[in-house]
Amino acid sequence: MKRVRNLSPSTIRHYVGALARCMDWGIRKGYLTTNPLRLLPKRYATYTDADAVVAEKRIDQHRDRRLSVEEEKRVRAILAGEKPEGRQRPFDLPHQKALNCLFELALETAMRLREMYTLDSTQVSIKDRTIFLDKTKNGDKRQVPLSSVAVATLKRYGRKKGLLFPWWDGKIDKRELERTTSLLSRQFARIFHAAGCPDLRFHDLRHEATSRFYERTQLSDLEIAKITGHKDPKVLMRYANLRGSNLAVKLW
């Protein structure tokens, strides 16, 4: 993966992690006795000088793209139907209300794109201000609390029965889910590009929402992890640093 395909360290970890989970299953079923991938040393995905002899040395860099206040305003303007700069007319946005709802929920809940567009009305409780997720990336179920903004967004959206969003037919089919994810990612990429932030990805909104939990609340790391579904504390440490930087404001 390093010397032939020259993959990034994060991609290597994702591939190795997926294969390791398959081998864990084999151990539970009795087909295997050990999982050698669990014995890999730390930083196995990091490029060494030896790797650099035959391949480009890739830097292990986490994505930390934040959404600025001005960018958020411009994105909201495009979603509201305003004409992008340099174009003669506004975007044609099918399901405009649904796109607005996805954008707002992403910033308020830190849910993943697939977790949102597969939502059924039975998973949403406006009364309890929660969303119950039973289709998450890591397979675990979790409850996501809703802010007052998220509740207002869902009420304004107004869809109360069946699937909340129109892009998915409810069938658990891997290809169909990938197609829907790709379609929505491309749609938001066009919106972000029109808003003047072409390097912004929809998944960056999940990072932005998690960062805001640290900046705007007094929730503990464990409480935030329960909301976002992060299982690796090392991932949350990147966001926890934001809270530390805000402490200076409270000093004399």
C-alpha positions in Angstrom: 0.0 0.0 0.0 2.9 2.3 0.6 5.4 1.4 -2.1 3.1 0.3 -4.9 -0.1 2.4 -4.4 1.5 5.2 -2.4 -1.6 5.5 -0.2 -1.9 8.1 2.6 -1.4 6.8 6.2 -5.0 7.4 7.1 -6.2 5.3 4.1 -3.8 2.5 5.0 -5.2 2.5 8.6 -8.7 2.3 7.2 -7.9 -0.7 5.0 -6.0 -2.5 7.7 -8.7 -1.8 10.2 -11.4 -3.3 7.9 -9.4 -6.4 7.2 -8.6 -6.8 11.0 -12.3 -6.7 11.8 -12.9 -9.4 9.3 -10.2 -11.5 10.9 -11.6 -10.8 14.4 -14.9 -12.3 13.1 -12.9 -15.4 11.9 -11.5 -15.8 15.3 -14.9 -15.6 17.0 -16.2 -18.2 14.5 -13.2 -20.5 15.2 -11.7 -20.3 11.7 -8.6 -18.5 12.9 -6.6 -18.6 16.2 -4.8 -15.2 16.0 -5.1 -11.9 14.3 -1.6 -10.8 13.1 -2.9 -7.3 12.1 -3.6 -6.6 15.8 0.1 -7.1 16.5 1.3 -4.4 14.1 3.6 -1.8 15.8 2.4 1.7 16.4 2.8 4.1 13.5 2.9 1.2 11.0 1.1 3.4 8.5 3.7 6.2 8.8 6.2 6.5 6.0 9.8 5.8 6.8 13.0 6.8 5.0 13.2 3.2 3.6 9.7 3.6 2.1 10.7 7.0 0.6 13.4 5.3 -1.5 10.8 3.6 -3.7 7.7 5.9 -3.2 6.7 9.4 -2.4 6.8 10.0 1.3 3.2 10.8 2.4 2.7 13.0 5.5 0.2 11.7 8.1 -1.9 14.8 8.4 -5.4 15.0 9.9 -8.0 17.1 8.1 -9.0 20.1 10.3 -11.0 22.2 7.9 -13.2 24.7 9.8 -16.2 26.6 8.5 -15.8 30.3 8.9 -18.7 32.6 9.8 -18.6 34.3 6.3 -18.5 30.9 4.6 -21.5 29.7 6.5 -23.5 32.8 5.5 -22.6 32.3 1.9 -23.6 28.6 1.9 -26.9 29.5 3.6 -27.5 32.1 0.9 -27.0 29.6 -1.9 -29.3 27.1 -0.1 -31.9 29.9 0.1 -31.8 30.3 -3.6 -29.6 33.3 -4.1 -27.6 33.6 -7.3 -23.9 32.6 -7.0 -21.4 35.3 -7.9 -20.5 35.1 -11.6 -23.6 33.2 -12.6 -26.6 34.6 -14.4 -29.2 32.7 -12.4 -29.5 30.7 -9.2 -28.8 27.0 -8.9 -31.5 24.6 -9.6 -31.7 22.8 -6.3 -34.1 19.8 -6.2 -35.4 19.1 -2.7 -34.2 22.5 -1.5 -35.9 22.2 1.9 -34.3 18.8 2.5 -30.8 20.1 1.6 -31.3 23.0 4.0 -32.4 20.5 6.7 -29.3 18.3 6.1 -26.9 21.2 6.3 -28.5 22.5 9.6 -28.6 19.1 11.2 -25.0 18.4 10.3 -23.9 21.5 12.1 -26.1 21.0 15.1 -25.7 17.2 15.7 -22.4 16.1 14.2 -24.2 13.2 12.5 -22.7 11.6 9.4 -24.4 12.1 6.0 -25.6 8.6 5.8 -26.9 8.6 9.3 -29.1 11.6 8.4 -30.5 10.7 5.0 -31.5 7.2 6.2 -33.6 8.7 9.0 -37.1 7.5 9.5 -39.7 9.6 11.4 -40.0 6.9 14.0 -36.3 7.6 15.0 -37.0 11.3 15.8 -38.7 12.4 19.0 -39.4 16.1 19.0 -40.9 15.8 22.5 -37.7 14.2 24.0 -35.4 16.2 21.7 -33.5 13.1 20.5 -32.8 11.1 17.4 -32.2 7.4 17.8 -29.6 6.0 15.4 -29.7 2.3 14.6 -27.7 2.6 11.3 -24.2 3.9 12.3 -20.9 3.5 10.6 -19.4 1.5 13.4 -22.5 -0.6 13.9 -23.3 0.7 17.4 -26.7 2.3 18.2 -26.7 5.7 19.8 -29.0 8.6 20.8 -28.3 12.1 19.5 -29.7 15.0 21.6 -31.2 17.9 19.6 -30.5 21.5 20.2 -33.3 24.0 20.1 -32.0 25.0 16.6 -32.2 21.4 15.4 -35.7 21.0 16.8 -36.8 24.2 15.0 -35.2 23.0 11.8 -37.1 19.6 11.9 -40.4 21.4 12.7 -39.8 23.8 9.8 -39.0 20.9 7.5 -42.3 19.4 8.4 -42.0 15.9 7.2 -43.5 13.7 9.9 -44.2 10.2 8.4 -42.0 7.6 6.8 -38.5 8.4 5.6 -37.5 12.0 6.3 -35.4 12.5 3.2 -36.3 11.8 -0.5 -33.1 10.4 -1.9 -33.2 6.9 -0.4 -35.9 4.2 -0.8 -35.3 2.5 2.6 -33.7 -0.7 1.2 -30.5 -1.7 2.9 -28.4 -2.2 -0.2 -24.8 -1.3 -0.1 -24.6 -0.1 -3.7 -27.7 2.0 -3.3 -26.4 3.6 -0.1 -23.0 4.4 -1.8 -24.9 5.9 -4.8 -27.0 8.1 -2.5 -23.9 9.2 -0.5 -22.0 10.0 -3.7 -25.0 11.9 -5.2 -25.5 14.1 -2.1 -21.7 14.7 -1.6 -21.5 15.9 -5.2 -24.6 18.1 -4.7 -23.1 19.8 -1.6 -19.7 20.1 -3.4 -21.5 22.2 -6.1 -23.2 24.3 -3.4 -19.9 24.8 -1.5 -18.1 25.7 -4.7 -20.8 28.3 -5.6 -20.4 29.7 -2.0 -16.7 30.3 -2.6 -15.3 27.4 -0.5 -14.5 24.7 -3.1 -12.2 22.8 -0.7 -15.0 22.3 1.9 -16.5 18.8 2.1 -19.7 17.8 3.7 -17.9 15.6 6.2 -16.1 18.7 7.4 -19.4 19.8 8.9 -19.2 16.9 11.3 -15.8 18.1 12.4 -17.2 21.7 12.7 -20.1 20.5 14.8 -17.8 18.5 17.2 -15.5 21.6 17.5 -18.5 23.7 18.4 -19.5 21.2 21.2 -16.1 21.9 22.7 -16.2 25.7 22.1 -19.8 26.4 23.2 -20.6 23.9 25.9 -19.2 22.4 29.1 -19.8 18.8 28.0 -17.2 16.3 29.0 -15.2 14.3 26.4 -17.3 11.2 27.2 -20.6 13.1 26.8 -19.4 14.5 23.4 -18.2 11.1 22.3 -21.7 9.7 23.1 -23.2 12.3 20.9 -20.8 12.0 17.9 -20.2 8.3 18.1 -16.4 8.6 18.2 -14.9 5.5 19.7 -11.2 6.4 19.6 -10.3 9.0 22.3 -7.3 10.1 20.2 -9.7 11.5 17.6 -11.5 13.6 20.2 -8.2 14.9 21.6 -7.8 17.0 18.4 -11.1 18.7 19.3 -10.3 19.0 23.0 -7.4 21.2 22.1 -9.9 23.8 21.0 -11.3 24.1 24.5 -7.8 24.6 25.9 -7.1 27.5 23.6 -10.3 29.2 24.9 -9.1 29.1 28.5 -6.8 32.1 28.0 -9.9 34.2 27.7 -10.9 33.4 31.2 -7.5 34.3 32.7 -6.6 37.6 34.3 
